[in-house]
């Protein structure tokens, strides 16, 4: 999906998002009625011709409300000017989607990931990864030129969903004395190597794996690799599955 707003509309779980409602101003009664129907008002913005815009989050989707000058009516949807420019996109990006993206990025940063590449790499890419996922291995192979050049660090958020032994294999990687090397050795082998699943997973490792699985569930992601990256505009984007060559450049940047 090309833009975060599409991701949030279709796949973002409610457990992850806690955007604050507007507190600095008293909401008009007509807007309060919409809020009572379940919309969370997260900000307001200027609009033309006496309208007052309100950015709202409803079922993890951004939407714009426009209060009419008499304060008695509310319009819902996108507003366009005479040139066909969408006047709604920018306020929603700033007030709804940017805070959502920041929270998602922070959740992934705090997750239990294994680094692949230099810590000083200018570009960070997160992916939910299963040791038995052939498309995760494909993306790992695709990313080698960028990782070896020090341009990108992949951060593998290890989960176990594909096979019965996937949780044990992810746990083995997380429990390794050198997780980065263990992951590299596993990926180099094309998944036919000697990675053995843990039959008994230590409690601390189980907690890390469970937290990663919960984050994946919160995002309602059903498959790996689920890749997250910042585009050239600093907006969070998602790629499901191994990317095509043109998409690879968007994710990893120029070679």
C-alpha positions in Angstrom: 0.0 0.0 0.0 1.6 3.2 -1.1 0.7 5.5 1.7 0.4 5.2 5.5 -3.2 6.5 5.5 -4.2 3.5 3.4 -2.4 1.2 5.8 -4.2 2.7 8.7 -7.5 2.6 7.0 -7.3 -1.1 6.3 -5.0 -2.8 8.7 -4.1 -0.9 11.9 -5.4 -2.4 15.1 -7.1 -0.3 17.7 -4.9 -1.4 20.5 -1.9 0.6 19.2 -3.3 4.0 18.8 -4.0 6.5 21.6 -4.1 9.9 20.0 -5.3 12.6 22.4 -8.5 14.4 21.9 -8.6 18.1 21.5 -8.4 19.7 25.0 -7.3 23.3 24.3 -10.7 24.4 22.9 -14.3 23.8 23.7 -15.9 21.8 20.9 -19.1 23.2 19.3 -22.2 21.2 20.0 -22.5 20.0 16.4 -19.0 18.6 16.6 -19.7 17.0 20.0 -22.6 15.1 18.4 -20.2 13.6 15.9 -17.7 12.8 18.8 -20.5 11.1 20.6 -20.9 8.7 17.7 -17.4 7.5 18.2 -15.1 9.9 16.4 -12.1 11.2 18.3 -11.4 14.8 17.5 -7.6 15.3 17.5 -7.3 18.8 16.1 -8.8 21.7 14.3 -7.7 23.7 11.3 -8.6 26.7 9.2 -10.9 26.3 6.2 -12.3 28.7 3.6 -15.6 30.6 3.5 -16.3 30.6 7.2 -15.9 26.9 7.6 -14.0 25.5 10.5 -12.2 22.2 10.0 -11.8 19.4 12.5 -9.5 16.4 12.1 -10.9 13.2 13.6 -9.9 9.6 14.0 -12.7 7.1 13.5 -12.1 3.4 13.4 -8.4 4.1 12.8 -9.1 6.2 9.8 -8.6 9.9 9.4 -11.5 12.0 8.4 -12.2 15.7 8.2 -15.3 17.5 9.6 -16.3 21.0 8.4 -18.5 23.1 10.6 -20.7 25.6 8.8 -20.6 29.3 9.8 -23.9 29.0 11.6 -22.4 26.3 13.8 -25.4 24.0 13.2 -24.2 21.8 10.4 -21.3 19.5 9.8 -19.9 18.4 6.4 -17.9 15.2 6.3 -15.3 14.5 3.5 -12.6 16.1 1.4 -12.8 19.7 0.4 -11.4 20.9 -2.9 -10.7 24.4 -4.2 -11.5 25.8 -7.7 -8.3 24.4 -9.0 -9.1 20.9 -7.8 -6.6 20.9 -5.0 -7.4 18.7 -2.0 -7.5 21.0 1.0 -8.1 18.1 3.4 -5.0 16.0 2.8 -2.5 18.3 4.5 -4.4 18.8 7.7 -5.1 15.1 8.1 -1.5 14.2 7.5 -0.3 16.7 10.1 -3.0 16.1 12.8 -3.9 12.4 12.3 -1.5 10.4 10.2 1.8 11.9 11.4 1.1 11.2 15.1 0.0 7.7 14.2 3.2 7.1 12.2 5.4 8.5 15.0 3.7 6.1 17.5 4.1 3.1 15.1 7.8 3.9 14.5 8.3 4.2 18.2 6.7 0.9 18.9 8.9 -0.8 16.4 12.0 0.9 17.7 11.1 -0.5 21.2 10.4 -4.0 19.9 12.8 -6.9 20.1 14.6 -6.7 16.7 17.9 -8.1 15.4 20.1 -5.6 13.6 21.4 -6.3 10.1 23.9 -3.7 9.0 25.8 -0.8 10.5 24.3 1.1 13.4 25.4 4.3 11.7 23.5 3.6 8.5 21.5 6.7 7.5 18.4 4.7 6.6 16.5 2.3 8.9 14.0 -0.3 7.6 12.0 -2.5 9.9 10.5 -5.8 8.9 8.5 -8.5 10.7 10.4 -11.7 9.8 9.9 -15.4 10.3 12.9 -17.8 10.0 10.9 -20.0 7.7 9.8 -17.2 5.4 11.3 -17.6 1.9 10.2 -14.0 1.0 12.0 -12.7 4.0 15.1 -14.4 2.8 14.5 -13.0 -0.7 14.3 -9.5 0.7 17.5 -10.1 2.8 19.3 -11.1 -0.4 17.9 -8.1 -2.3 19.1 -5.7 0.4 22.7 -6.9 0.5 24.2 -4.2 -1.7 22.7 -1.4 0.5 23.5 -3.2 3.8 27.1 -4.0 2.8 27.6 -0.4 1.6 26.6 0.9 5.0 23.6 2.8 3.6 20.8 0.7 5.3 20.3 -1.1 8.5 17.5 -3.7 8.5 15.9 -4.4 11.8 14.3 -7.8 11.9 11.3 -8.0 14.3 11.4 -11.8 14.8 8.0 -13.6 14.9 6.9 -17.2 14.5 3.9 -17.8 12.4 4.7 -19.9 9.3 5.5 -23.4 10.7 5.3 -25.2 14.0 9.0 -24.7 14.6 9.0 -21.0 13.7 8.6 -19.7 17.2 11.5 -22.0 18.4 13.7 -20.8 15.6 13.0 -17.2 16.2 13.7 -17.8 19.9 17.0 -19.4 19.0 18.0 -16.3 17.1 17.0 -14.0 19.9 18.8 -16.1 22.5 22.0 -16.4 20.5 25.2 -14.9 21.9 25.5 -13.0 18.7 22.0 -12.6 17.2 23.2 -10.5 14.2 25.7 -13.2 13.2 23.2 -16.0 13.8 20.6 -14.3 11.6 23.2 -13.7 8.9 24.3 -17.3 8.9 20.7 -18.5 8.7 19.9 -16.2 5.8 23.1 -17.0 3.9 22.1 -20.7 4.1 18.9 -20.0 2.3 17.1 -21.4 5.4 18.6 -24.9 4.8 21.3 -24.5 7.4 21.8 -25.7 10.9 19.4 -23.3 12.8 17.8 -25.5 15.4 14.6 -24.4 17.1 14.6 -24.2 20.9 12.5 -26.9 22.4 12.4 -25.1 25.7 12.2 -21.3 25.4 13.6 -19.3 28.3 11.0 -17.1 29.9 12.8 -13.9 29.0 13.1 -14.9 25.4 9.5 -16.0 25.3 8.5 -12.6 26.6 10.4 -10.9 23.8 8.8 -13.1 21.2 5.4 -12.7 22.6 5.8 -8.9 22.5 6.8 -9.0 18.9 3.8 -11.2 18.1 1.5 -8.8 19.9 2.8 -5.9 18.0 2.2 -7.8 14.7 -1.3 -8.6 15.9 -2.0 -5.0 16.9 -1.1 -4.0 13.4 -3.3 -6.7 12.0 -0.5 -8.0 9.9 -1.1 -11.6 8.6 2.1 -12.4 6.7 5.9 -11.8 6.5 7.8 -9.9 5.5 5.9 -6.8 6.5 8.3 -4.0 5.7 8.1 -0.5 7.2 10.2 2.5 6.0 10.3 6.3 5.8 9.9 7.7 2.4 11.7 10.8 1.0 9.0 13.0 2.5 9.5 11.5 6.0 6.2 9.6 5.8 5.9 6.1 7.1 5.2 3.5 4.4 4.5 -0.2 4.3 5.4 -3.0 1.8 4.0 -6.4 2.2 6.1 -9.2 0.8 9.4 -9.1 -1.1 9.4 -5.9 -3.2 9.7 -5.5 -7.0 13.0 -3.8 -8.2 11.4 -0.4 -8.6 9.8 -0.6 -5.1 13.2 -1.7 -3.7 14.7 1.6 -4.6 11.9 3.4 -2.7 12.5 1.3 0.4 16.3 1.3 0.4 17.1 4.4 -1.5 19.6 4.8 -4.4 22.5 2.4 -4.6 
